[in-house]
Amino acid sequence: MSKRRTWRKLHLGVDEATGEIGVAEVTTNDYHDSEILPSLLDGIGGEIAQVSGDGAYDTFACNEAIAQRSAVATIPPRHDAQPCRPQEATPTHPRDQILQRIDHVGRSAWKQESGYHRRSLAETTMFRLKVTFGGQVRSRTFDNQAVELFLQCAALNRMIQLTKPESYPVEA
């Protein structure tokens, strides 16, 4: 085993309504983000309304995994993206529909109308995790590092639950 330091990647599925981490997976830097998305979706119980991600998730496998969960994919295609089925007059594949909409209204308008910017809520959760726990692991083996990161996720979720105020209407 090499003694060189390597990156560990923490992949998160965040509930945008609560900011809590619904599912997490730890990998080495050998895995691409798009390879992990299907297993992240499998780890989420219940319905998923929308899956937002950056351009790294613009793959056929990711779009298929999202479609299988009956969710809306809000993933911007690459600037040089081509339709999956270019000969169809009315696109049926969700990615092709996104491409057609971007051609019609522009990338910036599509991001606004699709709610793509809600993705920043997941980025905020990752920022909280790094600031709260220092952004590095202390364990030396991969399995222990994964457990350490999962415990950090659980602790962050608990902190989020404890600090949310209870809101209720007050009668005048």
VENMO-V255180 format. One record per residue. N is the residue number from 1. RES is the residue in one letter. SS is DSSP state (~ for helix, > for strand, _ for the rest). PSI is psi in degrees with one decimal (999 if undefined). NEAR is the number of other ideal C-beta (glycine too) atoms within 12 Angstrom. Layout:
n:N res:RES ss:SS psi:PSI near:NEAR
n:N res:RES ss:SS psi:PSI near:NEAR
//
This chain:
n:1 res:M ss:_ psi:136.9 near:7
n:2 res:S ss:_ psi:144.1 near:6
n:3 res:K ss:_ psi:-2.1 near:6
n:4 res:R ss:_ psi:147.5 near:7
n:5 res:R ss:_ psi:139.0 near:12
n:6 res:T ss:_ psi:159.8 near:17
n:7 res:W ss:_ psi:147.3 near:17
n:8 res:R ss:> psi:137.2 near:31
n:9 res:K ss:> psi:130.4 near:26
n:10 res:L ss:> psi:114.3 near:36
n:11 res:H ss:> psi:128.0 near:36
n:12 res:L ss:> psi:145.3 near:39
n:13 res:G ss:> psi:114.8 near:36
n:14 res:V ss:> psi:135.1 near:37
n:15 res:D ss:_ psi:116.3 near:27
n:16 res:E ss:_ psi:-24.4 near:27
n:17 res:A ss:_ psi:-38.7 near:13
n:18 res:T ss:_ psi:-22.1 near:17
n:19 res:G ss:_ psi:4.6 near:27
n:20 res:E ss:_ psi:151.9 near:31
n:21 res:I ss:> psi:118.7 near:37
n:22 res:G ss:> psi:-34.8 near:30
n:23 res:V ss:> psi:146.4 near:30
n:24 res:A ss:> psi:147.9 near:34
n:25 res:E ss:> psi:138.8 near:29
n:26 res:V ss:> psi:132.5 near:30
n:27 res:T ss:> psi:169.4 near:24
n:28 res:T ss:> psi:177.0 near:20
n:29 res:N ss:_ psi:3.7 near:16
n:30 res:D ss:_ psi:-15.2 near:12
n:31 res:Y ss:_ psi:137.6 near:21
n:32 res:H ss:_ psi:149.8 near:18
n:33 res:D ss:~ psi:-40.3 near:26
n:34 res:S ss:~ psi:-24.0 near:27
n:35 res:E ss:~ psi:-24.5 near:21
n:36 res:I ss:~ psi:-24.3 near:31
n:37 res:L ss:~ psi:-47.4 near:40
n:38 res:P ss:~ psi:-40.1 near:28
n:39 res:S ss:~ psi:-30.8 near:22
n:40 res:L ss:~ psi:-44.7 near:35
n:41 res:L ss:~ psi:-36.2 near:33
n:42 res:D ss:~ psi:-27.2 near:18
n:43 res:G ss:_ psi:-6.5 near:22
n:44 res:I ss:_ psi:121.2 near:27
n:45 res:G ss:_ psi:150.7 near:12
n:46 res:G ss:_ psi:-171.4 near:14
n:47 res:E ss:_ psi:149.1 near:14
n:48 res:I ss:_ psi:123.7 near:29
n:49 res:A ss:_ psi:-45.4 near:19
n:50 res:Q ss:> psi:141.1 near:28
n:51 res:V ss:> psi:116.9 near:41
n:52 res:S ss:> psi:137.0 near:32
n:53 res:G ss:> psi:167.2 near:36
n:54 res:D ss:_ psi:-174.0 near:23
n:55 res:G ss:~ psi:-16.0 near:24
n:56 res:A ss:~ psi:-21.5 near:21
n:57 res:Y ss:~ psi:8.2 near:35
n:58 res:D ss:_ psi:71.2 near:31
n:59 res:T ss:_ psi:159.0 near:26
n:60 res:F ss:~ psi:-41.9 near:25
n:61 res:A ss:~ psi:-41.5 near:23
n:62 res:C ss:~ psi:-44.9 near:35
n:63 res:N ss:~ psi:-37.9 near:33
n:64 res:E ss:~ psi:-43.0 near:22
n:65 res:A ss:~ psi:-39.4 near:30
n:66 res:I ss:~ psi:-42.7 near:36
n:67 res:A ss:~ psi:-35.9 near:24
n:68 res:Q ss:~ psi:-27.6 near:18
n:69 res:R ss:_ psi:6.5 near:27
n:70 res:S ss:_ psi:36.9 near:16
n:71 res:A ss:_ psi:162.7 near:27
n:72 res:V ss:> psi:127.7 near:24
n:73 res:A ss:> psi:122.5 near:40
n:74 res:T ss:> psi:75.4 near:36
n:75 res:I ss:> psi:118.3 near:38
n:76 res:P ss:_ psi:129.4 near:29
n:77 res:P ss:_ psi:159.9 near:37
n:78 res:R ss:_ psi:157.5 near:18
n:79 res:H ss:_ psi:-28.2 near:12
n:80 res:D ss:_ psi:22.1 near:8
n:81 res:A ss:_ psi:144.0 near:24
n:82 res:Q ss:_ psi:149.6 near:18
n:83 res:P ss:_ psi:149.8 near:23
n:84 res:C ss:_ psi:-40.1 near:24
n:85 res:R ss:_ psi:78.8 near:18
n:86 res:P ss:_ psi:-21.3 near:14
n:87 res:Q ss:_ psi:-12.4 near:11
n:88 res:E ss:_ psi:131.9 near:14
n:89 res:A ss:_ psi:-42.9 near:10
n:90 res:T ss:_ psi:108.8 near:11
n:91 res:P ss:_ psi:138.5 near:22
n:92 res:T ss:_ psi:-27.1 near:15
n:93 res:H ss:_ psi:134.2 near:24
n:94 res:P ss:~ psi:-37.4 near:33
n:95 res:R ss:~ psi:-39.6 near:35
n:96 res:D ss:~ psi:-36.4 near:26
n:97 res:Q ss:~ psi:-38.6 near:26
n:98 res:I ss:~ psi:-45.5 near:33
n:99 res:L ss:~ psi:-43.2 near:31
n:100 res:Q ss:~ psi:-41.3 near:24
n:101 res:R ss:~ psi:-40.5 near:24
n:102 res:I ss:~ psi:-40.2 near:29
n:103 res:D ss:~ psi:-33.9 near:19
n:104 res:H ss:~ psi:-47.6 near:14
n:105 res:V ss:~ psi:-13.7 near:16
n:106 res:G ss:_ psi:155.4 near:13
n:107 res:R ss:~ psi:-43.5 near:22
n:108 res:S ss:~ psi:-45.0 near:13
n:109 res:A ss:~ psi:-37.8 near:14
n:110 res:W ss:~ psi:-43.2 near:24
n:111 res:K ss:~ psi:-38.9 near:25
n:112 res:Q ss:~ psi:-48.4 near:17
n:113 res:E ss:~ psi:-23.8 near:18
n:114 res:S ss:~ psi:-11.6 near:27
n:115 res:G ss:_ psi:21.7 near:19
n:116 res:Y ss:~ psi:-34.7 near:32
n:117 res:H ss:~ psi:-10.6 near:20
n:118 res:R ss:~ psi:-17.3 near:25
n:119 res:R ss:~ psi:-26.0 near:28
n:120 res:S ss:~ psi:-20.7 near:19
n:121 res:L ss:~ psi:-37.1 near:26
n:122 res:A ss:~ psi:-38.8 near:35
n:123 res:E ss:~ psi:-36.3 near:20
n:124 res:T ss:~ psi:-39.8 near:22
n:125 res:T ss:~ psi:-42.1 near:31
n:126 res:M ss:~ psi:-38.9 near:28
n:127 res:F ss:~ psi:-44.6 near:18
n:128 res:R ss:~ psi:-43.6 near:26
n:129 res:L ss:~ psi:-45.8 near:34
n:130 res:K ss:~ psi:-41.3 near:20
n:131 res:V ss:~ psi:-41.6 near:14
n:132 res:T ss:~ psi:-41.0 near:19
n:133 res:F ss:~ psi:5.6 near:23
n:134 res:G ss:_ psi:-8.5 near:12
n:135 res:G ss:_ psi:13.1 near:17
n:136 res:Q ss:_ psi:158.4 near:16
n:137 res:V ss:_ psi:153.4 near:28
n:138 res:R ss:_ psi:-20.8 near:16
n:139 res:S ss:_ psi:158.8 near:18
n:140 res:R ss:_ psi:-27.1 near:14
n:141 res:T ss:_ psi:153.8 near:13
n:142 res:F ss:~ psi:-45.4 near:21
n:143 res:D ss:~ psi:-43.0 near:14
n:144 res:N ss:~ psi:-34.4 near:16
n:145 res:Q ss:~ psi:-40.9 near:25
n:146 res:A ss:~ psi:-44.7 near:23
n:147 res:V ss:~ psi:-42.7 near:19
n:148 res:E ss:~ psi:-44.0 near:26
n:149 res:L ss:~ psi:-38.3 near:34
n:150 res:F ss:~ psi:-38.3 near:28
n:151 res:L ss:~ psi:-38.0 near:22
n:152 res:Q ss:~ psi:-42.1 near:34
n:153 res:C ss:~ psi:-43.9 near:33
n:154 res:A ss:~ psi:-40.9 near:21
n:155 res:A ss:~ psi:-41.0 near:20
n:156 res:L ss:~ psi:-41.9 near:32
n:157 res:N ss:~ psi:-42.1 near:28
n:158 res:R ss:~ psi:-40.7 near:16
n:159 res:M ss:~ psi:-40.2 near:21
n:160 res:I ss:~ psi:-43.6 near:26
n:161 res:Q ss:~ psi:-40.1 near:17
n:162 res:L ss:~ psi:-29.2 near:12
n:163 res:T ss:~ psi:-3.0 near:15
n:164 res:K ss:_ psi:127.9 near:14
n:165 res:P ss:_ psi:153.6 near:8
n:166 res:E ss:_ psi:122.4 near:8
n:167 res:S ss:_ psi:134.2 near:6
n:168 res:Y ss:_ psi:151.2 near:6
n:169 res:P ss:_ psi:144.2 near:6
n:170 res:V ss:_ psi:129.2 near:5
n:171 res:E ss:_ psi:137.9 near:4
n:172 res:A ss:_ psi:999 near:3
//
